[in-house]
Amino acid sequence: MDRLLLQRHAELCQTLASPVRLDILNLLREGERRVNELAEQTGLNQANVSQHLAVLRNKGIVTTRREGTTVYYRVANPKIIRACDLIRQVLAEQADEHIEIARAARGAARRKAT
C-alpha cells in the first residue's frame, strides 16, 4: 500500500479513537444536528462538543451546513458509519468468543475439581 494512504488511514483511526467522537458520530447517523443538540444528547458542554466537531471536520469526517446563524453538522460520507458498525460487530464477536472460552475454562475446572 502507498505510504501516504497508510499514514492517512492511521490518522483517521486516531481521530476516531475517542469515545466522545464515536458518540457524536453515532448521533449524527440519524441526521444532521446543531452543536447544542449534540451537547444535550452527549451530556457534555457545547465548548467540548465544538472542539470534537472541529477535529472531525478538519479530518473530513463531518461537514457543515449553515442556515442563518445556525450551523448544522452531518457525517460527510455514510461509509464512515458503516466502518464504525463493522468494527463494533468485530468487537461483539470477540466478546462472544471470550465468553465462550471463559465458560469452557470454568467447565474444565469444575470437572477437574470433582
DSSP file (Angstrom, degrees, kcal/mol; ACC not computed):
  #  RESIDUE AA STRUCTURE BP1 BP2  ACC     N-H-->O    O-->H-N    N-H-->O    O-->H-N    TCO  KAPPA ALPHA  PHI   PSI    X-CA   Y-CA   Z-CA
    1    1 A M              0   0    0      0, 0.0     2,-0.1     0, 0.0     5,-0.0   0.000 360.0 360.0 360.0 149.0    0.0    0.0    0.0
    2    2 A D     >  -     0   0    0      1,-0.1     4,-2.2     2,-0.0     5,-0.2  -0.399 360.0-132.2 -61.5 133.0    1.0    3.5   -0.6
    3    3 A R  H  > S+     0   0    0      1,-0.2     4,-2.5     2,-0.2     5,-0.2   0.868 106.1  53.9 -57.8 -40.0    2.8    5.1    2.4
    4    4 A L  H  > S+     0   0    0      2,-0.2     4,-2.5     1,-0.2    -1,-0.2   0.908 108.7  49.0 -63.6 -40.9    0.6    8.3    2.2
    5    5 A L  H  > S+     0   0    0      2,-0.2     4,-2.4     1,-0.2    -2,-0.2   0.908 111.3  49.7 -64.2 -41.7   -2.6    6.2    2.2
    6    6 A L  H  X S+     0   0    0     -4,-2.2     4,-2.4     2,-0.2    -2,-0.2   0.900 110.6  50.6 -63.2 -40.2   -1.3    4.2    5.2
    7    7 A Q  H  X S+     0   0    0     -4,-2.5     4,-2.2     2,-0.2    -2,-0.2   0.927 111.8  46.7 -63.3 -45.0   -0.5    7.5    7.0
    8    8 A R  H  X S+     0   0    0     -4,-2.5     4,-2.5     2,-0.2    -2,-0.2   0.875 110.1  53.9 -65.7 -36.9   -3.9    8.9    6.3
    9    9 A H  H  X S+     0   0    0     -4,-2.4     4,-2.4     2,-0.2    -1,-0.2   0.940 109.8  47.6 -60.0 -47.2   -5.5    5.6    7.5
   10   10 A A  H  X S+     0   0    0     -4,-2.4     4,-2.3     1,-0.2    -2,-0.2   0.895 111.4  50.6 -62.3 -40.7   -3.6    5.8   10.8
   11   11 A E  H  X S+     0   0    0     -4,-2.2     4,-2.2     2,-0.2    -1,-0.2   0.895 109.6  50.4 -65.3 -40.0   -4.6    9.5   11.2
   12   12 A L  H  X S+     0   0    0     -4,-2.5     4,-2.0     2,-0.2    -2,-0.2   0.928 110.6  49.4 -62.8 -44.7   -8.3    8.7   10.6
   13   13 A C  H  < S+     0   0    0     -4,-2.4     4,-0.4     1,-0.2    -2,-0.2   0.889 109.7  51.9 -62.9 -38.5   -8.1    5.9   13.2
   14   14 A Q  H >< S+     0   0    0     -4,-2.3     3,-1.0     1,-0.2    -1,-0.2   0.910 108.1  51.9 -62.1 -42.1   -6.5    8.2   15.7
   15   15 A T  H 3< S+     0   0    0     -4,-2.2    -1,-0.2     1,-0.3    -2,-0.2   0.882 112.1  45.7 -61.5 -38.5   -9.3   10.7   15.1
   16   16 A L  T 3< S+     0   0    0     -4,-2.0     2,-0.6     1,-0.2    -1,-0.3   0.468  86.1  95.0 -84.2  -1.7  -11.9    8.0   15.8
   17   17 A A    <   +     0   0    0     -3,-1.0    -1,-0.2    -4,-0.4    -2,-0.1  -0.064  65.5  93.2 -83.4  37.3  -10.0    6.8   18.8
   18   18 A S     >  -     0   0    0     -2,-0.6     4,-2.5    -3,-0.2     5,-0.2  -0.985  66.4-150.3-130.8 120.6  -12.2    8.9   21.1
   19   19 A P  H  > S+     0   0    0      0, 0.0     4,-2.2     0, 0.0     5,-0.1   0.853 101.3  54.9 -57.0 -33.4  -15.4    7.6   22.7
   20   20 A V  H  > S+     0   0    0      2,-0.2     4,-2.6     1,-0.2     5,-0.2   0.941 109.0  46.0 -65.6 -46.1  -16.8   11.1   22.6
   21   21 A R  H  > S+     0   0    0      1,-0.2     4,-2.7     2,-0.2    -1,-0.2   0.889 112.3  50.9 -65.3 -37.9  -16.3   11.4   18.9
   22   22 A L  H  X S+     0   0    0     -4,-2.5     4,-2.3     2,-0.2    -1,-0.2   0.894 109.7  50.9 -65.1 -38.1  -17.7    8.0   18.3
   23   23 A D  H  X S+     0   0    0     -4,-2.2     4,-2.1    -5,-0.2    -2,-0.2   0.927 110.3  49.3 -62.6 -45.2  -20.7    9.0   20.3
   24   24 A I  H  X S+     0   0    0     -4,-2.6     4,-2.2     1,-0.2    -2,-0.2   0.933 111.5  48.7 -60.0 -46.5  -21.1   12.2   18.2
   25   25 A L  H  X S+     0   0    0     -4,-2.7     4,-1.0     1,-0.2    -1,-0.2   0.896 108.6  54.1 -60.9 -39.8  -20.9   10.2   15.0
   26   26 A N  H  < S+     0   0    0     -4,-2.3     3,-0.5     1,-0.2     4,-0.3   0.895 109.9  47.0 -62.0 -39.5  -23.4    7.7   16.3
   27   27 A L  H >< S+     0   0    0     -4,-2.1     3,-1.1     1,-0.2    -1,-0.2   0.860 109.1  54.8 -68.5 -35.1  -25.8   10.6   17.0
   28   28 A L  H >< S+     0   0    0     -4,-2.2     3,-1.5     1,-0.2    47,-0.5   0.634  87.2  79.5 -75.2 -12.6  -25.2   12.1   13.5
   29   29 A R  T 3< S+     0   0    0     -4,-1.0    -1,-0.2    -3,-0.5    -2,-0.2   0.802  90.4  55.8 -62.1 -26.2  -26.1    8.8   11.9
   30   30 A E  T <  S-     0   0    0     -3,-1.1    -1,-0.3    -4,-0.3     2,-0.2   0.529 127.3 -77.2 -83.9  -6.4  -29.7    9.8   12.4
   31   31 A G  S <  S-     0   0    0     -3,-1.5    -1,-0.3    -4,-0.1    42,-0.1  -0.733  70.7 -30.2 133.8 177.5  -29.2   13.1   10.5
   32   32 A E        -     0   0    0     -2,-0.2     2,-0.3    -3,-0.1    42,-0.2  -0.268  55.8-173.0 -69.5 151.7  -27.7   16.5   10.9
   33   33 A R  E     -A   73   0A   0     40,-2.1    40,-3.2     4,-0.0     2,-0.2  -0.959  22.8-119.0-141.4 155.1  -27.6   18.2   14.3
   34   34 A R  E  >  -A   72   0A   0     -2,-0.3     4,-2.2    38,-0.2     3,-0.2  -0.571  35.9-109.6 -87.1 159.9  -26.7   21.5   15.9
   35   35 A V  H  > S+     0   0    0     36,-0.5     4,-2.8     1,-0.2     5,-0.2   0.912 118.9  53.2 -57.0 -44.6  -23.9   21.7   18.4
   36   36 A N  H  > S+     0   0    0      1,-0.2     4,-2.2     2,-0.2    -1,-0.2   0.856 108.0  51.0 -65.0 -32.3  -26.4   22.4   21.3
   37   37 A E  H  > S+     0   0    0     -3,-0.2     4,-2.6     2,-0.2    -1,-0.2   0.932 112.0  46.7 -66.0 -44.7  -28.4   19.3   20.4
   38   38 A L  H  X S+     0   0    0     -4,-2.2     4,-2.1     2,-0.2     6,-0.3   0.890 111.2  52.1 -64.9 -38.7  -25.2   17.2   20.4
   39   39 A A  H  X>S+     0   0    0     -4,-2.8     4,-1.7    -5,-0.2     5,-1.0   0.933 111.8  46.3 -62.3 -45.3  -24.2   18.7   23.7
   40   40 A E  H  <5S+     0   0    0     -4,-2.2    -2,-0.2     1,-0.2    -1,-0.2   0.915 114.4  47.1 -63.1 -43.1  -27.5   17.9   25.2
   41   41 A Q  H  <5S+     0   0    0     -4,-2.6    -1,-0.2     1,-0.2    -2,-0.2   0.788 118.6  40.1 -73.0 -27.4  -27.5   14.4   23.9
   42   42 A T  H  <5S-     0   0    0     -4,-2.1    -1,-0.2    -5,-0.2    -2,-0.2   0.647 103.9-125.7 -93.1 -16.1  -24.0   13.6   25.0
   43   43 A G  T  <5S+     0   0    0     -4,-1.7     2,-0.2     1,-0.3    -3,-0.2   0.618  70.8 121.7  79.6  12.3  -24.2   15.4   28.3
   44   44 A L      < -     0   0    0     -5,-1.0    -1,-0.3    -6,-0.3    -2,-0.2  -0.617  69.0 -98.1-102.2 164.8  -21.1   17.5   27.5
   45   45 A N     >  -     0   0    0     -2,-0.2     4,-2.2     1,-0.1     5,-0.2  -0.441  34.0-111.7 -79.7 161.0  -20.9   21.2   27.3
   46   46 A Q  H  > S+     0   0    0      1,-0.2     4,-2.8     2,-0.2     5,-0.2   0.856 115.1  56.1 -62.0 -37.1  -21.1   23.0   24.0
   47   47 A A  H  > S+     0   0    0      2,-0.2     4,-2.0     1,-0.2    -1,-0.2   0.916 108.9  46.9 -62.5 -42.5  -17.4   24.1   24.0
   48   48 A N  H  > S+     0   0    0      2,-0.2     4,-2.0     1,-0.2    -2,-0.2   0.931 113.8  47.3 -64.9 -46.0  -16.3   20.5   24.4
   49   49 A V  H  X S+     0   0    0     -4,-2.2     4,-2.7     1,-0.2    -2,-0.2   0.906 110.0  54.0 -61.8 -41.7  -18.6   19.2   21.7
   50   50 A S  H  X S+     0   0    0     -4,-2.8     4,-2.2     1,-0.2    -1,-0.2   0.885 106.5  52.1 -60.6 -39.6  -17.4   22.0   19.4
   51   51 A Q  H  X S+     0   0    0     -4,-2.0     4,-1.8     2,-0.2    -1,-0.2   0.923 111.6  45.8 -62.9 -44.0  -13.8   21.0   19.9
   52   52 A H  H  X S+     0   0    0     -4,-2.0     4,-2.4     1,-0.2    -2,-0.2   0.899 111.8  51.6 -66.8 -39.8  -14.5   17.4   19.0
   53   53 A L  H  X S+     0   0    0     -4,-2.7     4,-2.8     1,-0.2    -1,-0.2   0.873 106.3  55.2 -63.7 -36.4  -16.6   18.5   16.0
   54   54 A A  H  X S+     0   0    0     -4,-2.2     4,-2.7     2,-0.2    -1,-0.2   0.906 108.5  47.8 -63.0 -41.6  -13.6   20.7   14.8
   55   55 A V  H  X S+     0   0    0     -4,-1.8     4,-1.4     2,-0.2    -2,-0.2   0.941 113.9  46.9 -62.9 -47.1  -11.3   17.7   14.9
   56   56 A L  H  <>S+     0   0    0     -4,-2.4     5,-2.7     1,-0.2     6,-1.0   0.885 114.0  48.2 -62.6 -38.7  -13.9   15.6   13.0
   57   57 A R  H ><5S+     0   0    0     -4,-2.8     3,-1.6     4,-0.2    -1,-0.2   0.913 106.9  55.2 -69.0 -42.5  -14.4   18.4   10.5
   58   58 A N  H 3<5S+     0   0    0     -4,-2.7    -1,-0.2     1,-0.3    -2,-0.2   0.800 109.9  47.9 -61.1 -28.5  -10.6   19.0   10.0
   59   59 A K  T 3<5S-     0   0    0     -4,-1.4    -1,-0.3    -5,-0.2    -2,-0.2   0.408 117.2-114.4 -92.2   1.6  -10.3   15.3    9.0
   60   60 A G  T < 5S+     0   0    0     -3,-1.6    -3,-0.2     2,-0.2    -2,-0.1   0.681  83.4 120.2  77.9  16.9  -13.3   15.5    6.7
   61   61 A I  S   <S+     0   0    0     -5,-2.7    15,-2.6    -6,-0.2    16,-0.6   0.845  77.6  26.3 -84.1 -35.7  -15.4   13.1    8.7
   62   62 A V  E     -B   75   0A   0     -6,-1.0     2,-0.3    13,-0.3    13,-0.2  -0.885  69.3-163.7-121.9 159.3  -18.2   15.6    9.3
   63   63 A T  E     -B   74   0A   0     11,-2.6    11,-2.1    -2,-0.3     2,-0.3  -0.852  12.9-130.0-133.1 169.7  -19.3   18.6    7.2
   64   64 A T  E     -B   73   0A   0     -2,-0.3     2,-0.4     9,-0.2     9,-0.2  -0.832  10.1-162.5-125.9 161.0  -21.4   21.6    8.0
   65   65 A R  E     -B   72   0A   0      7,-2.0     7,-3.3    -2,-0.3     2,-0.5  -0.988  17.7-146.0-138.6 131.5  -24.4   23.5    6.6
   66   66 A R  E     -B   71   0A   0     -2,-0.4     2,-0.4     5,-0.2     5,-0.2  -0.845  15.9-179.8-104.2 133.9  -25.2   27.0    7.6
   67   67 A E  E >  S-B   70   0A   0      3,-3.2     3,-1.9    -2,-0.5     2,-0.4  -0.878  70.1 -54.2-129.6  98.3  -28.7   28.3    7.9
   68   68 A G  T 3  S-     0   0    0     -2,-0.4     0, 0.0     1,-0.3     0, 0.0  -0.588 121.6 -21.6  66.8-122.6  -28.6   31.9    9.0
   69   69 A T  T 3  S+     0   0    0     -2,-0.4     2,-0.4    -3,-0.1    -1,-0.3   0.455 120.0  98.0 -95.5  -1.9  -26.5   31.9   12.2
   70   70 A T  E <   - B   0  67A   0     -3,-1.9    -3,-3.2   -36,-0.0     2,-0.5  -0.733  58.3-157.0 -93.3 133.0  -27.2   28.2   12.9
   71   71 A V  E     - B   0  66A   0     -2,-0.4   -36,-0.5    -5,-0.2     2,-0.4  -0.934   5.7-160.2-109.9 128.3  -24.6   25.6   11.8
   72   72 A Y  E     -AB  34  65A   0     -7,-3.3    -7,-2.0    -2,-0.5     2,-0.4  -0.889   5.3-151.5-107.8 137.1  -25.7   22.0   11.3
   73   73 A Y  E     +AB  33  64A   0    -40,-3.2   -40,-2.1    -2,-0.4     2,-0.3  -0.838  19.7 166.6-107.3 145.3  -23.2   19.1   11.3
   74   74 A R  E     - B   0  63A   0    -11,-2.1   -11,-2.6    -2,-0.4     2,-0.3  -0.972  45.1 -85.5-149.8 162.0  -23.6   15.9    9.4
   75   75 A V  E     - B   0  62A   0    -47,-0.5   -13,-0.3    -2,-0.3   -14,-0.1  -0.547  33.2-147.0 -70.1 130.3  -21.5   12.9    8.5
   76   76 A A  S    S+     0   0    0    -15,-2.6   -14,-0.2    -2,-0.3    -1,-0.1   0.850  84.2  19.1 -70.1 -35.3  -19.5   13.7    5.3
   77   77 A N    >   -     0   0    0    -16,-0.6     3,-2.1     1,-0.1     4,-0.5  -0.965  66.7-146.0-140.9 119.2  -19.6   10.1    4.0
   78   78 A P  T >> S+     0   0    0      0, 0.0     4,-1.7     0, 0.0     3,-0.5   0.690  93.9  76.2 -60.3 -16.5  -22.0    7.4    5.2
   79   79 A K  H 3> S+     0   0    0      1,-0.2     4,-2.5     2,-0.2     5,-0.2   0.805  85.2  63.0 -64.0 -27.3  -19.3    4.8    4.7
   80   80 A I  H <> S+     0   0    0     -3,-2.1     4,-2.1     2,-0.2    -1,-0.2   0.882 102.7  49.1 -65.5 -36.0  -17.7    6.0    7.9
   81   81 A I  H <> S+     0   0    0     -3,-0.5     4,-2.5    -4,-0.5    -1,-0.2   0.916 111.0  49.6 -66.5 -43.0  -20.8    5.0    9.8
   82   82 A R  H  X S+     0   0    0     -4,-1.7     4,-2.3     1,-0.2    -2,-0.2   0.889 109.7  51.9 -63.0 -38.2  -20.7    1.6    8.1
   83   83 A A  H  X S+     0   0    0     -4,-2.5     4,-2.1     2,-0.2    -2,-0.2   0.921 110.4  47.7 -64.1 -43.6  -17.0    1.2    9.0
   84   84 A C  H  X S+     0   0    0     -4,-2.1     4,-2.2     1,-0.2    -2,-0.2   0.901 111.3  51.4 -63.5 -40.9  -17.7    2.0   12.7
   85   85 A D  H  X S+     0   0    0     -4,-2.5     4,-2.1     1,-0.2    -2,-0.2   0.901 108.6  51.5 -61.7 -41.3  -20.6   -0.5   12.6
   86   86 A L  H  X S+     0   0    0     -4,-2.3     4,-2.1     2,-0.2    -2,-0.2   0.904 108.9  50.0 -63.6 -42.2  -18.3   -3.1   11.2
   87   87 A I  H  X S+     0   0    0     -4,-2.1     4,-2.4     1,-0.2    -1,-0.2   0.911 109.7  51.3 -63.0 -41.9  -15.7   -2.5   13.9
   88   88 A R  H  X S+     0   0    0     -4,-2.2     4,-2.4     1,-0.2    -2,-0.2   0.879 108.0  52.8 -63.1 -37.1  -18.4   -2.8   16.6
   89   89 A Q  H  X S+     0   0    0     -4,-2.1     4,-2.4     2,-0.2    -1,-0.2   0.915 108.9  49.3 -63.7 -42.2  -19.5   -6.1   15.0
   90   90 A V  H  X S+     0   0    0     -4,-2.1     4,-2.5     1,-0.2    -2,-0.2   0.923 111.4  49.6 -62.0 -43.7  -16.0   -7.4   15.2
   91   91 A L  H  X S+     0   0    0     -4,-2.4     4,-2.3     1,-0.2    -2,-0.2   0.892 110.3  50.3 -63.2 -39.9  -15.8   -6.4   18.9
   92   92 A A  H  X S+     0   0    0     -4,-2.4     4,-2.4     2,-0.2    -1,-0.2   0.913 110.8  49.3 -64.6 -41.8  -19.1   -8.1   19.7
   93   93 A E  H  X S+     0   0    0     -4,-2.4     4,-2.3     2,-0.2    -2,-0.2   0.906 110.9  50.0 -63.7 -41.3  -17.9  -11.3   18.1
   94   94 A Q  H  X S+     0   0    0     -4,-2.5     4,-2.3     2,-0.2    -2,-0.2   0.903 109.9  50.9 -63.9 -40.2  -14.6  -11.1   20.0
   95   95 A A  H  X S+     0   0    0     -4,-2.3     4,-2.2     1,-0.2    -2,-0.2   0.918 109.4  50.7 -62.7 -43.0  -16.6  -10.6   23.2
   96   96 A D  H  X S+     0   0    0     -4,-2.4     4,-2.3     1,-0.2    -1,-0.2   0.903 109.9  50.5 -60.3 -41.7  -18.7  -13.6   22.4
   97   97 A E  H  X S+     0   0    0     -4,-2.3     4,-2.4     1,-0.2    -1,-0.2   0.907 109.5  50.4 -63.5 -41.6  -15.6  -15.7   21.8
   98   98 A H  H  X S+     0   0    0     -4,-2.3     4,-2.5     2,-0.2    -1,-0.2   0.889 109.4  51.3 -64.2 -38.8  -14.1  -14.6   25.1
   99   99 A I  H  X S+     0   0    0     -4,-2.2     4,-2.5     2,-0.2    -1,-0.2   0.922 110.6  48.6 -63.1 -43.9  -17.3  -15.6   26.9
  100  100 A E  H  X S+     0   0    0     -4,-2.3     4,-2.4     2,-0.2    -2,-0.2   0.899 111.3  49.6 -63.8 -40.6  -17.2  -19.0   25.3
  101  101 A I  H  X S+     0   0    0     -4,-2.4     4,-2.4     2,-0.2    -1,-0.2   0.918 111.3  49.3 -63.9 -43.4  -13.6  -19.5   26.3
  102  102 A A  H  X S+     0   0    0     -4,-2.5     4,-2.5     2,-0.2    -2,-0.2   0.907 111.2  49.6 -63.3 -42.1  -14.3  -18.5   29.9
  103  103 A R  H  X S+     0   0    0     -4,-2.5     4,-2.4     1,-0.2    -1,-0.2   0.917 111.5  48.7 -62.7 -42.8  -17.3  -20.9   30.1
  104  104 A A  H  X S+     0   0    0     -4,-2.4     4,-2.3     1,-0.2    -2,-0.2   0.901 111.3  49.9 -64.1 -40.0  -15.2  -23.7   28.7
  105  105 A A  H  X S+     0   0    0     -4,-2.4     4,-2.2     2,-0.2    -2,-0.2   0.903 111.1  48.7 -66.0 -41.3  -12.4  -23.0   31.2
  106  106 A R  H  X S+     0   0    0     -4,-2.5     4,-2.4     2,-0.2    -2,-0.2   0.907 111.3  50.3 -64.7 -40.8  -14.9  -22.9   34.1
  107  107 A G  H  X S+     0   0    0     -4,-2.4     4,-2.3     1,-0.2    -2,-0.2   0.913 111.0  48.4 -63.6 -42.0  -16.4  -26.2   33.0
  108  108 A A  H  X S+     0   0    0     -4,-2.3     4,-2.1     1,-0.2    -1,-0.2   0.885 110.9  51.0 -65.5 -38.0  -13.0  -27.8   32.7
  109  109 A A  H  X S+     0   0    0     -4,-2.2     4,-1.9     2,-0.2    -2,-0.2   0.896 110.3  49.3 -66.0 -39.8  -12.1  -26.5   36.2
  110  110 A R  H  X S+     0   0    0     -4,-2.4     4,-1.2     2,-0.2    -2,-0.2   0.922 111.6  48.5 -65.1 -43.8  -15.3  -28.0   37.7
  111  111 A R  H  < S+     0   0    0     -4,-2.3     3,-0.3     1,-0.2    -1,-0.2   0.890 112.5  48.7 -64.2 -37.2  -14.7  -31.3   36.0
  112  112 A K  H  < S+     0   0    0     -4,-2.1    -1,-0.2     1,-0.2    -2,-0.2   0.843 107.6  55.5 -69.8 -33.8  -11.1  -31.4   37.3
  113  113 A A  H  <        0   0    0     -4,-1.9    -1,-0.2     1,-0.2    -2,-0.2   0.737 360.0 360.0 -71.8 -23.1  -12.3  -30.4   40.8
  114  114 A T     <        0   0    0     -4,-1.2    -1,-0.2    -3,-0.3    -2,-0.2   0.463 360.0 360.0 -94.6 360.0  -14.7  -33.4   41.1
